[in-house]
Amino acid sequence: MTSKPLLSVTGLTKRFGGLTAVEDLSFDLFPGEILALIGPNGAGKTTTFNLIAGTLKPTTGAIVLIDKRIDKLPVHRVAECGLMRTFQHNLPFAGLSLTENILVGRHSRFQASVTDILLGRSFVVEEERIALQKAAEMIEFVGLHDCEEKDVSTLSFGEGRLLELARALAGEPRVILLDEPAAGLTQSEMVRLAAVIRDVAVRGIAVLLIEHDMHFLLPLAHRAIVLNFGSKIAEGTPSEIIRDAAVVEAYLGEAAGIFAADLSDA
């Protein structure tokens, strides 16, 4: 990568008492890149996500998003700076329409205050128009146009995943964190999701994702970082990762040869 990174993590460490969950982790994430964070259970992947998203504060280290330190900011300020995330489980807001669910992700882009809304100031109407237009764009982008009239509680699991992604994208992030996006999906749903994630990256948005399904992940990611016991043990392209002896021993095992076949077919 020759462009300037959108996200830079330097010396990131998180300790919980005597337990070190993440230790001295450093990496860069570039525009339009799909970067995977992988490793065995308990390796520190989710803790790393929570540190970057602002849910947890690091013990030491720095997180810089587009030239701004974000590691001491509250979650809502991190979102305002251009970083959004999804979670392992679908979390639709029951009772709200598909469009309204997506508009929730737009909150960081609203400038109007409660007072502005109550006074009916003209720019509020324009903000609402733009927000509705953005929601419609996201519905089309992720392919949920056939679900606009559905009760969100009746969406399939795969459709719910796409809703989560659309809601995060409505906030116009420069960086998006996807936490196990393929978990629980059928093969056809995974194919659909992978295509959408590639389209997200084509727009110049940087994607950082955790995923356990290597058949889904390795053909999708441009690079991967492998964690084990909180420390980075490898970083490189998927082809390099699956041939790394430390990664094979700690995580992939005998399945590494199968994943190599996936990459050759991609």
C-alpha positions as CSV (number, residue, x, y, z in Angstrom):
1,M,0.0,0.0,0.0
2,T,1.4,3.4,-1.0
3,S,-1.5,5.6,0.3
4,K,-1.6,7.1,3.8
5,P,-3.4,4.8,6.3
6,L,-6.8,5.7,7.6
7,L,-6.3,3.9,10.8
8,S,-3.0,3.4,12.7
9,V,-2.7,1.3,15.8
10,T,0.6,1.6,17.7
11,G,1.8,-0.4,20.7
12,L,-1.8,-1.2,21.7
13,T,-1.9,-3.0,25.1
14,K,-4.9,-3.8,27.4
15,R,-4.5,-5.4,30.8
16,F,-7.3,-6.6,33.0
17,G,-5.5,-6.9,36.4
18,G,-2.9,-9.5,35.9
19,L,-4.3,-10.6,32.5
20,T,-2.9,-9.1,29.4
21,A,-5.6,-9.4,26.7
22,V,-3.7,-7.5,24.0
23,E,0.0,-6.8,24.0
24,D,2.0,-4.3,22.0
25,L,-0.2,-4.6,18.9
26,S,0.7,-2.3,15.9
27,F,-0.8,-2.2,12.4
28,D,-2.0,0.2,9.7
29,L,-5.3,0.0,7.7
30,F,-5.5,1.7,4.3
31,P,-8.3,3.1,2.2
32,G,-10.2,0.4,0.3
33,E,-8.4,-2.4,2.2
34,I,-10.1,-5.5,3.7
35,L,-8.0,-6.5,6.7
36,A,-8.8,-9.6,8.7
37,L,-8.1,-10.1,12.4
38,I,-7.9,-13.8,13.1
39,G,-6.7,-16.3,15.7
40,P,-8.0,-18.9,18.2
41,N,-10.7,-18.1,20.8
42,G,-9.3,-15.9,23.5
43,A,-6.6,-14.5,21.2
44,G,-7.6,-10.9,21.9
45,K,-9.6,-10.1,18.7
46,T,-12.8,-8.8,20.3
47,T,-10.8,-6.8,22.9
48,T,-8.9,-5.2,20.0
49,F,-12.2,-4.3,18.3
50,N,-13.6,-2.8,21.5
51,L,-10.4,-0.8,22.0
52,I,-10.5,0.6,18.5
53,A,-14.3,1.4,18.7
54,G,-13.9,3.1,22.1
55,T,-15.8,0.6,24.2
56,L,-12.6,-0.1,26.1
57,K,-9.7,2.2,26.8
58,P,-6.1,0.9,26.3
59,T,-3.7,0.5,29.1
60,T,-1.0,1.9,26.8
61,G,-0.7,2.6,23.1
62,A,-2.3,4.9,20.5
63,I,-5.1,4.6,18.0
64,V,-5.1,7.3,15.3
65,L,-8.0,7.7,12.8
66,I,-7.4,10.1,10.0
67,D,-4.7,12.0,11.9
68,K,-6.7,12.2,15.1
69,R,-6.1,10.3,18.3
70,I,-9.3,8.5,19.2
71,D,-8.1,6.1,22.0
72,K,-9.3,8.5,24.7
73,L,-12.6,9.5,23.1
74,P,-16.1,8.2,24.1
75,V,-17.8,5.9,21.6
76,H,-20.1,8.5,20.1
77,R,-17.1,10.7,19.3
78,V,-15.3,7.9,17.7
79,A,-18.3,7.4,15.4
80,E,-18.3,11.1,14.6
81,C,-14.7,10.9,13.6
82,G,-15.6,8.3,10.9
83,L,-15.4,4.8,12.5
84,M,-18.5,2.6,12.7
85,R,-18.9,-1.1,13.7
86,T,-21.3,-4.0,13.6
87,F,-21.7,-6.7,16.2
88,Q,-21.7,-10.5,16.3
89,H,-25.5,-10.6,16.7
90,N,-28.2,-8.9,14.7
91,L,-29.7,-6.0,16.7
92,P,-32.7,-4.6,14.8
93,F,-34.9,-2.0,16.6
94,A,-38.3,-3.7,16.8
95,G,-41.2,-1.5,16.0
96,L,-39.1,0.6,13.6
97,S,-39.3,0.3,9.8
98,L,-36.3,-0.8,7.8
99,T,-35.6,2.8,6.8
100,E,-35.9,4.0,10.4
101,N,-33.5,1.3,11.6
102,I,-30.9,2.5,9.1
103,L,-31.5,6.1,10.1
104,V,-30.4,5.2,13.6
105,G,-26.9,4.8,12.1
106,R,-27.1,8.3,10.7
107,H,-27.1,10.0,14.1
108,S,-23.5,11.0,14.1
109,R,-24.1,13.1,10.9
110,F,-27.0,15.1,12.2
111,Q,-26.1,18.7,13.1
112,A,-29.6,19.8,14.3
113,S,-30.2,20.1,18.1
114,V,-33.5,19.4,19.8
115,T,-34.1,23.1,19.9
116,D,-33.5,23.4,16.2
117,I,-36.1,20.7,15.6
118,L,-38.7,22.2,17.9
119,L,-38.3,25.6,16.3
120,G,-38.7,24.0,12.9
121,R,-35.6,25.6,11.4
122,S,-35.3,25.2,7.7
123,F,-32.0,23.3,7.6
124,V,-33.6,20.6,9.8
125,V,-35.9,19.7,6.9
126,E,-32.9,19.5,4.5
127,E,-31.0,17.3,6.9
128,E,-34.0,14.9,7.1
129,R,-34.2,14.8,3.3
130,I,-30.6,14.0,3.0
131,A,-30.8,11.3,5.7
132,L,-33.8,9.6,4.0
133,Q,-32.0,9.7,0.7
134,K,-28.9,8.1,2.3
135,A,-31.1,5.4,3.9
136,A,-32.7,4.6,0.5
137,E,-29.2,4.4,-1.1
138,M,-28.0,2.0,1.6
139,I,-31.1,-0.2,1.2
140,E,-30.3,-0.4,-2.5
141,F,-26.6,-0.9,-2.0
142,V,-26.9,-3.9,0.3
143,G,-29.8,-5.4,-1.8
144,L,-32.6,-5.0,0.7
145,H,-35.0,-3.2,-1.6
146,D,-37.4,-6.1,-1.6
147,C,-37.6,-5.9,2.2
148,E,-38.7,-2.3,2.7
149,E,-42.3,-3.2,3.7
150,K,-41.2,-6.1,6.0
151,D,-41.4,-6.0,9.7
152,V,-37.7,-6.1,10.7
153,S,-38.4,-8.8,13.1
154,T,-39.4,-11.1,10.2
155,L,-36.1,-10.6,8.3
156,S,-34.0,-13.7,7.7
157,F,-30.7,-13.9,9.5
158,G,-28.8,-13.0,6.4
159,E,-31.1,-10.0,5.7
160,G,-30.5,-8.9,9.3
161,R,-26.8,-9.0,8.7
162,L,-27.2,-6.8,5.7
163,L,-29.4,-4.4,7.7
164,E,-26.6,-4.2,10.3
165,L,-24.1,-3.3,7.6
166,A,-26.5,-0.8,6.0
167,R,-27.0,1.0,9.3
168,A,-23.3,1.3,9.9
169,L,-22.7,2.6,6.4
170,A,-25.4,5.2,6.8
171,G,-23.0,7.0,9.1
172,E,-20.6,7.5,6.2
173,P,-17.6,5.9,7.9
174,R,-14.1,6.0,6.6
175,V,-13.4,2.8,8.5
176,I,-15.9,0.0,9.4
177,L,-15.3,-2.8,11.8
178,L,-17.3,-6.1,11.1
179,D,-17.4,-8.5,14.0
180,E,-18.0,-12.1,12.6
181,P,-20.3,-10.9,9.8
182,A,-20.6,-14.4,8.2
183,A,-21.5,-16.2,11.5
184,G,-24.8,-18.2,11.1
185,L,-25.1,-17.5,7.3
186,T,-25.9,-20.0,4.6
187,Q,-23.5,-20.5,1.8
188,S,-25.6,-18.3,-0.6
189,E,-25.9,-15.6,2.1
190,M,-22.1,-15.6,2.6
191,V,-21.5,-15.2,-1.2
192,R,-24.0,-12.2,-1.2
193,L,-22.3,-10.7,1.9
194,A,-18.8,-11.1,0.5
195,A,-19.9,-9.2,-2.7
196,V,-21.3,-6.3,-0.6
197,I,-18.1,-6.1,1.5
198,R,-16.0,-6.0,-1.6
199,D,-18.2,-3.1,-2.9
200,V,-17.8,-1.3,0.4
201,A,-14.0,-1.5,-0.1
202,V,-14.3,-0.3,-3.7
203,R,-15.8,2.9,-2.3
204,G,-12.5,3.6,-0.5
205,I,-13.8,2.5,2.9
206,A,-11.3,0.6,5.0
207,V,-12.7,-2.7,6.4
208,L,-11.4,-4.5,9.5
209,L,-13.1,-7.7,10.3
210,I,-13.0,-10.7,12.7
211,E,-14.2,-14.0,11.2
212,H,-13.7,-17.6,12.1
213,D,-14.9,-19.0,8.8
214,M,-11.7,-19.2,6.8
215,H,-13.5,-20.4,3.7
216,F,-15.3,-17.1,3.7
217,L,-12.5,-14.9,4.9
218,L,-9.3,-15.8,3.1
219,P,-10.6,-15.3,-0.5
220,L,-12.1,-12.0,0.7
221,A,-9.3,-10.3,2.7
222,H,-6.4,-8.4,1.2
223,R,-4.3,-8.9,4.3
224,A,-4.6,-10.7,7.6
225,I,-3.2,-10.3,11.1
226,V,-3.0,-13.3,13.3
227,L,-3.2,-13.0,17.1
228,N,-2.4,-15.6,19.7
229,F,-2.6,-15.0,23.5
230,G,-3.0,-11.2,22.8
231,S,0.2,-10.9,20.6
232,K,0.6,-10.6,16.8
233,I,2.3,-13.7,15.5
234,A,2.0,-13.0,11.8
235,E,0.8,-10.4,9.3
236,G,0.6,-10.7,5.5
237,T,-1.5,-11.7,2.6
238,P,-3.8,-14.7,3.0
239,S,-1.4,-16.8,0.9
240,E,1.5,-15.9,3.2
241,I,-0.5,-16.5,6.4
242,I,-1.6,-20.0,5.6
243,R,2.0,-21.0,4.9
244,D,3.3,-19.4,8.1
245,A,4.5,-22.2,10.5
246,A,3.5,-20.3,13.6
247,V,0.0,-19.7,12.3
248,V,-0.4,-23.4,11.3
249,E,0.7,-24.5,14.7
250,A,-1.4,-22.0,16.7
251,Y,-4.6,-21.8,14.6
252,L,-5.0,-23.5,11.2
253,G,-3.5,-26.9,11.8
254,E,-4.0,-29.5,9.1
255,A,-6.8,-27.4,7.5
256,A,-4.2,-25.0,6.1
257,G,-3.9,-27.2,2.9
258,I,-7.7,-26.9,2.4
259,F,-7.6,-23.1,2.7
260,A,-4.8,-23.0,0.2
261,A,-7.1,-24.7,-2.3
262,D,-9.8,-22.1,-1.5
263,L,-7.4,-19.3,-2.5
264,S,-6.3,-21.0,-5.7
265,D,-10.0,-21.3,-6.7
266,A,-10.8,-17.7,-5.8
